[in-house]
Each structure stands twice: as C-alpha cells, then as structure tokens.
Amino acid sequence: MAAAARNIPRTLARWLGKAILWFIGLSLALVLIYKWVPVPITATMILDGKVWENGLTKDWESLDNIDRNLVSAVIAAEDGKFCSHNGFDAEAIAKAAARNAQGGRIRGGSTITQQTAKNVFLWQGGGYFRKGLEAWFAFLIEQVWGKRRIMEVYLNVAETGIATYGAEAGAQRYFGHSAARLTRTEAARMAAALPLPKQRPVVNPSGFTRRYGNMIAARMGVVRRDGLDSCVYE
C-alpha cells in the first residue's frame, strides 16, 4: 500500500509529461498545416450564439485579393509595430498592465500575432492559462508562418459582423462589393469595428466609432509613409 502511494506522484508526472508532448506535437502539426491550408472553422465561430441563430457567413480570400487599405487600417488600429516586433509588444503589454492595475475596464496589449493565435487555436475570454497558450501559439506562428501569412489568416478569421467572419464576408455585408477594392474610409471603418463588431456599426457610424474610424484613416497615411506594413508586401 505504501509502495503504491509512493508511485502515485511518479505516475502523475509520467502522464503529465506525455500530455505535454502530445500537446506540443499537435500544436506544431496544426501550425504547419495552417501555413498553407485555409482555417476551416474556429472555436470562436462555434461558440458564437449568433452563428447558431443566423448561420455562419465567411469567405476565405488570399491576401492578394484583399485591398492593401485594410492591411494598413488594421495595423494603424491594432498594432503599429506589427512589422518590427517578434509577436509581442513589450511596451504595449507594460502600459496595459499599468492601466489595469488602476482598476476599471480590463485592457489588453495584444498584437495582431497574438490575436491571430487566439482566434485560430483558442477561445475568447481572459485568464492566465489561456494567455499562456496564446503566447505559445504566437511564438510558433511567428517562426513558422511569417508576417504575411499571419496577416492573411488574421483578416480571414477575424469577426467582422454578426455571424460574419473575414474581410471578404465583411466587405460584402457592409458595402456590397469585394474586399479587393476597399476605399480608405471603408477599410478604416471596418478596422474601427473589429474589436466589437456586434456593437459598432460600420455603415453610417456615429459618435465614437465614427471618430475612431476617422483617426484610423489619418493614421493609415503614416503606415504607408513609414512602411509599417512593408513586411506584408516584401
């Protein structure tokens, strides 16, 4: 009996080791597959109640068929250092931590890489465990995919409206035409709504969403001038 009790920690450690190896192997396999294969569905889509009510609308498009205005807009809105960081923006994370320590609404410091890792492989919501997994997948996709593929996947799996996912489905929903020809204003308004697409109107926005969209449109000029999207088009 005593011998069996002593073996319990060893057995648990062995199972834990196997579980970790299986997780590493599976995560590497998925990252390698999605380097070339379109992501068919994500946990966010499956868990979206509006998808079950209205049906899922999504269309995968190559980055070649998505207007550069939208790439510039999401970089201007979400991650100005996208082309210069390794997946993590230490300064943004530190600023978010300082704001969160003061109380109020929790703010994140996530990069486009981190958001892509979360959207593709994980689930929405916080928690240190999920953030740890997010960091692991963000590291992997930076090493395996590269910036262009990260941007392509991000723009195809991001929620762009009610039960609507991806740039193409969003452009068709709001403007009645392809994401291949978005004006600067259209792209800026889509980017302004990205954090809360169920709540922020893209067509005829008002108040904060309109002001934020105008600010993004102005920043897009800086993105182009300073080559902040150059890593996507090397």
N, C-alpha and C positions, 0 to 999 in steps of 0.2 A: 504493500500500500504506500509506504513511504517512498519507495523507488519510483512508483508510478507518479506520485505527486511531484517528485523532483524532475521528472521527464516532461511535465506539462509546459514549463517555460521554453524548453528546447523545441518541443513540438510546435508551439505557437510561433516561435522565431522562424522555424523552418517554413511554416505555412505563409508567414508574412513575407519572407524572402521570395517564395515562389510567386505570391501575389504581385509583388513589386516588379519582378522580372516579366511576368505576363503583361502588366500594365505598360511597362517600357516598350516591350515588343509590339503590343497592339497600337500604342500611340505612334511609334515610329512607322508602322505599316500604314496607318491611316494618313499620316502626313505625307508619306511617299506617294500613296495613291492619289491624294488630292492635289499633288503638284501638277498633275496632268488631267485628272478626271473632274468634271464639274461636281460640286457638292449636291447630292440629290435632295436632302432634307436635313433639318437641324432640330435639336431639342426645342429651341425657341419656337419654331413653326409648329411642332407637335403640341406644345403646351399652350399655344395661343388660342384662347377660347373663341376669339373672333373667327379664326380659321375654321373651327368646327361649326360655327353658325353660318358663315358666308362662303366657305370654300377657299382654298388656297390659290392665290394668284402669284405666279412667279415665272420669270423667263430668264434663262441664263444666256448671257451675251459675252463674247470675247471683249477684252478691253479695247481692241481695235474698233469695236462698234459702240463704244461709249465716249461721248464727247469729252475732250480734254477739259472743258469748262467745269465738268462735275468733279474731275480729279482735283483741279485747283481749288474748287469750292470746299471739298471735304478736308483738304489739307489746311486751308485757311480757317475752317471752323473747328476742326478736331485736333489737328496735330501738325503745327508749323515746322516741327523738327523731324518729320517723318523720314526724310532722306538722309538725315545726319545721325540719328540715334540707332542703337542696336536692338531696338524693340522696346526699350524702356526709357522714359524721360525722367531722370532723377530729380531735376528741378521742379517739374510739374508734380511729381509724387510728393516731394517735400512741402510744396505750397498747399497741396490738398490736405496733407496731414495736419498742417498748422491751422488751416481753416476749420477742419473737422474737430480739432481739439477745443475750439471756441464754442462748439455746440451748433445747433441749428441743422439745416438740411445737409446730409452727408454728400460730399463732393468727391469725385474720383480724379485721378491723374492719369487715366489710361490713354495709351497711344492707339493709333489705328491698328497696329500689330496686335496689341492686347485685346482690343475689341473684336478683331477678326478671330483670334484664338478662342475667345469666349463664345462668339456667335456660332462658330463651326463645331466645336468639340464639347462645349459645356452648356450651362444653363444660365438664365438671368438671375440676378439677385446677388447679395453680398456674401460675406463670410470668409474667414481666413483660409479655410480649406479650399474653397473654390478659387480664391485668388492665387493660392499656391499652384493649383493645377493650371490656371491661366498663365502664370509665369513660365511653367514648364513648356506648354504648347507654344507660347510666344517665342521662347528661345528656339524651339525646334523649327518653326516656320521661317524665322529669320535666317536660320542656317540652311534650310533645305529649299524653301520656295524662292526667297529673294523678294525685293521690294515690289517689282511689277506684278508678280503673282499674288502677293498679299493684297495689293490694291484691287486687282481683278476679282479676287474672292470676296473681299470686303464689300465691293459695290454690287455683288450678285446675291449676297445673303443678308445684307442689312435690311431691317424692316423699314419700308418706305411709305406705309399707309395701313389702313385697316385690312388685315388679312392679305397684305400686299408686300412682297419681298423682292428686292433687287432694283437696280436702276432702270432697267427696261420696263418692268411692270409699273414702276412708279411714274415714269415719263408718260407711258400710255394712259395711266389712270388720270393724271392731272392735266396733261397738255395735249393728249390725243395724237402724239407722234413719238417716234423712236428716240431713245436716249443718245443716238448717234448725232443728233443735231439739237442740243440744248443751248439756249442763249445763256448769257452770263446771269441774267436775272432769274431765269428758270432754275439753273443749277444752284444759285445761291439760296433760293427759297427751298429747294429740296434739302440742301445741306442744313439749313436752319431748322427744319422739322425733324431731322434724323434722330435726335435724342428722344423725342416724344412724338412719334408720327401719328399716334392715335389722338393726340390733343392739339397739335399745332397745325393749322391749315396751311396748305401750300398755295392753293388758288385763292386770290384775294385775301391775303393775310392782313391782320391789323395788329395794332399795339406792339408788344414785344417781338412777336415773330416777324413782323414787317421791318422793324428797326434792326433786328438781328440779321435778317436777310440782306438789308442794305449794307450793313457793316461787313458782312462776308463778301459781298460783291466788290466792295472797295479793297478788301484785303487780297482778293484774287489777283489784282494788278501787281501787288507786291510779290505774291507767289511766283508769277510768271517772270517779273523783272529780276528777281534774285535767284531764279532757278530752283525754287524749293520743291518743285515737282520733277526735277530733272532725272532723278533715279528711276522714275517710272518709264521714262522715254529714252533711256540710254541706248 
